[in-house]
Amino acid sequence: MMLDRMEGNAELKTSVQQMLATRRLTHSVLLVGEAGLGTGFAARCIAADYLYPAGGAAAEALLRGECCRAVAKAGKRDSGTVETGIVREAISVSGMGSGGKYLVGQVTAMRSEIFNTSLSAEGRAVLLYHVERMNEESANALLKVMEEPPEGVLFLLTADSLASVLPTIRSRCVSFAVAPVSPADCTRYCTAQGVDKKTAALYSELFDGHIGTVLAVARDEGRAAQVEKALELARAAAARDSYTAAVLLAAYEKDKAAAAALLTDFRAVAAAGLRSSPRAPVQGTQARQAVRLADAALQRLGAQVNPKVVLTVFAAKLRTL
């Protein structure tokens, strides 16, 4: 089964596979896990096993995300449509509004599609990524179809945390937690996916077995360069070198999104130090204080404080670690 390709999470896989084998799987499944754990991949695996129990080319395409996609334009409620993909029995929905928020047009387009078409004897699958980004309007549009879904439709939802999902959505799903694997298992899995073993080992330690994050960083030169900057910043923190940190951060003073991304990776490196990872430049008490400084800076950026001010204060406080 495709779900066997998911690393770890034996209890989740066993439960879902048993329900699929007996055709007792509920019509709405919510997969919960931190960003980078592979909740989206898990959802696609379940969808592939539901639609194509024998596997095959369509199942492989679905794992790659080559399915139909619900899209819409911000501010235009009637602009929603479903773009045809290689796998016509599956529809994906990801927020397209500001900050990745769902647009109600996307949900209504998906809803119309699954009510008006039936393309497979096995049914349809709808993949809704990061449903914590739904507002009340888009959630209400989804509830209308989740309460009385067409025969054979399986909804697979993902979220970073259970508490962030609207209660009206949460109550209609059976929920499963997606857990990280050990750094050693993460290294082995990512190496099997073509990542250099040394690189896989480094990122698996820094990102604590978050397979999706490790693969994303390893496959994106820009993302890898950002992690190297985070490591450089962590080395400056370990040395209480505010000057070097300030010079590095100066390049991010006019780009709040880039600054937040760098600080998020810096926080991950510091958290690795809390776990006593030898690959993290900061350790122990320094690592704990570094995590707190990163959290405070990220909170201030989220509150629309000027990035230059936030980064200047952050660099200055590294002297106190």
C-alpha positions as CSV (number, residue, x, y, z in Angstrom):
1,M,0.0,0.0,0.0
2,M,1.1,3.6,-0.6
3,L,0.8,4.4,3.1
4,D,3.6,2.0,3.7
5,R,5.9,4.6,2.1
6,M,5.3,6.9,5.0
7,E,8.1,6.6,7.6
8,G,7.3,5.7,11.2
9,N,3.8,6.4,12.5
10,A,3.0,2.7,12.8
11,E,-0.2,3.1,14.8
12,L,-1.7,5.6,12.3
13,K,-0.8,3.4,9.3
14,T,-2.3,0.3,10.9
15,S,-5.5,2.0,11.9
16,V,-6.1,3.6,8.5
17,Q,-5.1,0.4,6.6
18,Q,-7.5,-1.7,8.6
19,M,-10.4,0.8,8.0
20,L,-9.6,0.8,4.3
21,A,-9.5,-3.0,4.1
22,T,-12.9,-3.3,5.7
23,R,-14.3,-0.2,3.9
24,R,-15.1,1.4,7.2
25,L,-13.0,4.5,6.8
26,T,-15.0,7.6,7.8
27,H,-15.7,10.2,5.1
28,S,-13.6,12.9,6.8
29,V,-10.0,12.4,8.2
30,L,-8.0,15.1,9.8
31,L,-4.2,14.6,9.9
32,V,-2.4,16.8,12.5
33,G,1.3,17.6,12.7
34,E,3.8,20.3,12.8
35,A,4.9,21.8,9.5
36,G,7.5,19.6,7.8
37,L,6.3,16.3,9.2
38,G,4.6,15.2,6.0
39,T,0.9,15.4,6.8
40,G,0.3,16.3,3.1
41,F,2.2,13.3,1.9
42,A,0.3,11.1,4.4
43,A,-3.0,12.5,3.1
44,R,-2.0,11.7,-0.5
45,C,-0.9,8.2,0.5
46,I,-4.3,7.5,2.1
47,A,-6.1,9.0,-1.0
48,A,-4.1,6.8,-3.3
49,D,-4.9,3.7,-1.3
50,Y,-8.6,4.6,-1.1
51,L,-8.9,5.3,-4.9
52,Y,-6.5,2.8,-6.3
53,P,-6.1,-0.2,-3.9
54,A,-4.0,-2.0,-6.6
55,G,-1.6,0.9,-7.0
56,G,-0.4,1.8,-10.5
57,A,0.4,4.9,-12.4
58,A,-2.5,7.0,-11.1
59,A,-1.6,6.2,-7.5
60,E,2.0,7.3,-8.2
61,A,0.8,10.5,-9.8
62,L,-1.4,11.2,-6.8
63,L,1.5,10.8,-4.5
64,R,3.3,13.5,-6.5
65,G,0.4,15.8,-6.1
66,E,-0.6,15.7,-9.8
67,C,-4.4,16.0,-9.2
68,C,-7.1,18.5,-9.9
69,R,-6.8,21.8,-8.0
70,A,-9.5,24.2,-6.8
71,V,-8.5,27.8,-7.5
72,A,-10.2,31.3,-7.2
73,K,-9.3,34.9,-7.2
74,A,-9.3,37.1,-4.1
75,G,-12.3,39.4,-3.9
76,K,-14.2,37.6,-6.5
77,R,-16.6,35.1,-4.9
78,D,-17.7,33.6,-8.3
79,S,-14.2,33.1,-9.7
80,G,-13.7,29.6,-8.3
81,T,-12.9,26.8,-10.7
82,V,-11.3,23.3,-10.6
83,E,-8.3,22.9,-12.8
84,T,-7.9,19.5,-14.3
85,G,-4.9,17.4,-13.3
86,I,-3.5,14.0,-14.3
87,V,-5.5,12.4,-11.5
88,R,-9.1,13.5,-12.1
89,E,-10.5,11.6,-9.1
90,A,-8.7,13.8,-6.6
91,I,-9.0,17.5,-5.9
92,S,-6.6,19.5,-3.8
93,V,-7.4,22.7,-2.1
94,S,-4.7,25.0,-0.6
95,G,-5.3,28.6,0.6
96,M,-4.7,31.2,-2.1
97,G,-5.5,34.4,-0.2
98,S,-3.3,36.7,1.8
99,G,-1.2,34.7,4.2
100,G,-2.3,31.5,2.6
101,K,-5.9,31.9,3.7
102,Y,-8.7,29.9,2.0
103,L,-10.9,31.7,-0.5
104,V,-14.6,30.7,-0.3
105,G,-14.6,30.5,-4.2
106,Q,-12.1,27.6,-3.9
107,V,-14.4,25.6,-1.6
108,T,-17.6,26.3,-3.5
109,A,-15.8,25.2,-6.8
110,M,-14.7,22.0,-5.2
111,R,-18.2,21.4,-3.8
112,S,-19.8,21.9,-7.2
113,E,-17.3,19.6,-8.8
114,I,-17.8,16.6,-6.5
115,F,-21.6,16.9,-6.7
116,N,-21.7,17.2,-10.4
117,T,-19.2,14.6,-11.5
118,S,-18.5,11.0,-10.7
119,L,-15.3,9.7,-12.4
120,S,-14.3,6.6,-10.6
121,A,-16.1,3.5,-9.3
122,E,-13.9,3.9,-6.2
123,G,-15.1,7.4,-5.6
124,R,-13.4,10.8,-5.2
125,A,-10.9,12.2,-2.7
126,V,-10.6,15.8,-1.6
127,L,-7.3,17.0,-0.1
128,L,-7.6,20.1,2.0
129,Y,-4.2,21.3,3.2
130,H,-3.7,23.5,6.3
131,V,-7.4,23.9,7.2
132,E,-6.3,26.1,10.1
133,R,-6.2,28.8,7.5
134,M,-9.9,28.7,6.9
135,N,-12.0,31.6,7.9
136,E,-15.6,31.2,9.0
137,E,-17.0,31.8,5.6
138,S,-14.9,29.1,3.8
139,A,-15.4,26.7,6.8
140,N,-19.2,27.1,6.5
141,A,-19.0,26.4,2.7
142,L,-17.0,23.2,3.5
143,L,-19.4,22.1,6.3
144,K,-22.3,22.1,3.8
145,V,-20.7,19.3,1.9
146,M,-19.1,17.5,4.8
147,E,-22.5,17.1,6.5
148,E,-24.1,15.4,3.6
149,P,-21.3,14.3,1.2
150,P,-21.9,12.6,-2.1
151,E,-21.5,8.8,-2.0
152,G,-17.9,7.6,-2.2
153,V,-16.2,11.0,-1.4
154,L,-13.3,11.0,1.1
155,F,-12.2,14.3,2.7
156,L,-8.6,14.4,3.9
157,L,-7.7,17.5,5.8
158,T,-4.3,18.5,7.3
159,A,-3.5,21.0,10.0
160,D,-0.5,22.1,12.0
161,S,-2.3,21.7,15.3
162,L,-5.7,20.4,16.4
163,A,-6.5,23.5,18.5
164,S,-6.1,25.7,15.4
165,V,-8.9,24.0,13.5
166,L,-12.4,25.4,13.8
167,P,-14.5,23.3,16.2
168,T,-17.2,22.9,13.6
169,I,-14.7,21.2,11.2
170,R,-12.8,19.3,13.9
171,S,-16.0,17.7,15.3
172,R,-16.8,16.1,11.9
173,C,-13.5,14.3,11.4
174,V,-11.6,11.4,12.9
175,S,-8.2,12.8,13.8
176,F,-4.8,11.2,13.6
177,A,-1.5,12.7,14.9
178,V,1.5,12.6,12.5
179,A,4.7,12.3,14.6
180,P,8.3,13.0,13.7
181,V,10.7,10.0,13.3
182,S,14.1,9.7,14.9
183,P,17.0,11.6,13.3
184,A,18.6,8.3,12.4
185,D,15.4,7.1,10.7
186,C,15.0,10.4,9.0
187,T,18.5,10.3,7.7
188,R,18.0,6.8,6.3
189,Y,14.7,7.7,4.6
190,C,16.0,10.9,3.1
191,T,19.2,9.2,1.9
192,A,17.0,6.6,0.1
193,Q,15.2,9.6,-1.6
194,G,18.5,10.7,-3.1
195,V,19.8,13.1,-0.5
196,D,23.5,13.0,0.3
197,K,24.0,11.1,3.5
198,K,26.1,13.7,5.3
199,T,23.6,16.4,4.3
200,A,20.6,14.2,5.4
201,A,22.3,13.6,8.8
202,L,22.9,17.3,9.4
203,Y,19.4,18.4,8.5
204,S,17.7,15.4,10.3
205,E,19.5,16.5,13.5
206,L,18.7,20.2,13.1
207,F,15.0,19.6,12.2
208,D,14.4,16.8,14.6
209,G,13.2,14.1,12.2
210,H,10.8,16.3,10.2
211,I,11.2,14.5,6.9
212,G,9.3,17.0,4.8
213,T,11.5,19.9,6.0
214,V,14.7,17.9,5.5
215,L,13.7,17.0,1.9
216,A,12.6,20.6,1.2
217,V,15.9,22.1,2.4
218,A,18.1,19.5,0.7
219,R,16.3,20.0,-2.7
220,D,16.3,23.8,-2.6
221,E,19.7,25.6,-2.9
222,G,18.1,28.9,-1.6
223,R,16.6,27.1,1.4
224,A,19.9,25.4,2.1
225,A,21.7,28.7,2.0
226,Q,19.3,30.1,4.5
227,V,19.9,27.3,6.9
228,E,23.7,27.9,6.6
229,K,23.0,31.6,7.5
230,A,21.0,30.3,10.5
231,L,24.0,28.2,11.5
232,E,26.3,31.2,11.1
233,L,24.0,33.3,13.2
234,A,23.9,30.5,15.9
235,R,27.7,30.5,15.9
236,A,27.7,34.2,16.5
237,A,25.2,33.7,19.3
238,A,27.4,31.0,20.9
239,A,30.3,33.5,20.9
240,R,28.0,36.4,22.1
241,D,29.2,38.2,19.0
242,S,26.5,40.9,18.4
243,Y,28.6,42.7,15.7
244,T,28.8,39.6,13.4
245,A,25.1,38.9,14.0
246,A,24.2,42.5,13.2
247,V,26.2,42.4,10.0
248,L,24.5,39.2,8.9
249,L,21.0,40.4,9.8
250,A,21.5,43.8,8.0
251,A,20.6,42.1,4.7
252,Y,17.2,41.2,6.0
253,E,16.1,44.6,7.4
254,K,13.9,45.4,4.5
255,D,12.4,42.0,4.0
256,K,10.1,40.9,6.8
257,A,9.2,37.6,5.3
258,A,12.9,36.6,4.8
259,A,13.8,37.8,8.3
260,A,11.0,35.7,9.8
261,A,12.2,32.7,7.7
262,L,15.8,33.1,8.9
263,L,14.8,33.5,12.5
264,T,12.6,30.4,12.3
265,D,15.5,28.3,11.1
266,F,17.7,29.9,13.8
267,R,15.1,28.8,16.3
268,A,15.3,25.2,14.9
269,V,19.1,25.2,15.3
270,A,18.8,26.5,18.9
271,A,16.2,23.9,19.7
272,A,18.5,21.2,18.4
273,G,21.0,22.5,20.9
274,L,18.4,22.0,23.7
275,R,18.3,18.4,22.6
276,S,22.1,18.3,22.9
277,S,22.7,17.7,19.2
278,P,26.4,18.1,18.6
279,R,25.6,19.7,15.3
280,A,24.1,22.8,16.9
281,P,26.5,25.6,17.7
282,V,24.5,26.7,20.8
283,Q,23.9,24.3,23.7
284,G,22.3,24.2,27.1
285,T,21.4,27.5,28.7
286,Q,22.5,29.5,25.7
287,A,20.3,27.4,23.5
288,R,17.3,28.0,25.8
289,Q,17.8,31.7,25.8
290,A,18.4,31.8,22.0
291,V,15.0,30.0,21.5
292,R,13.3,32.6,23.7
293,L,15.0,35.5,21.8
294,A,13.9,34.0,18.5
295,D,10.3,33.5,19.7
296,A,10.2,37.1,20.9
297,A,11.6,38.5,17.6
298,L,9.1,36.4,15.5
299,Q,6.2,37.6,17.7
300,R,7.3,41.2,17.1
301,L,7.6,40.7,13.4
302,G,4.1,39.2,13.4
303,A,2.9,42.3,15.3
304,Q,4.1,44.5,12.3
305,V,7.1,46.0,14.2
306,N,9.7,47.4,11.9
307,P,12.0,44.5,10.9
308,K,15.1,46.7,11.2
309,V,14.2,47.5,14.8
310,V,13.4,43.9,15.6
311,L,16.7,42.6,14.1
312,T,18.8,45.3,15.8
313,V,17.4,44.4,19.2
314,F,17.8,40.7,18.6
315,A,21.5,41.1,17.6
316,A,22.2,43.3,20.7
317,K,20.6,40.8,23.1
318,L,22.9,38.0,21.8
319,R,25.5,39.5,24.1
320,T,23.5,38.4,27.1
321,L,23.4,34.7,26.2
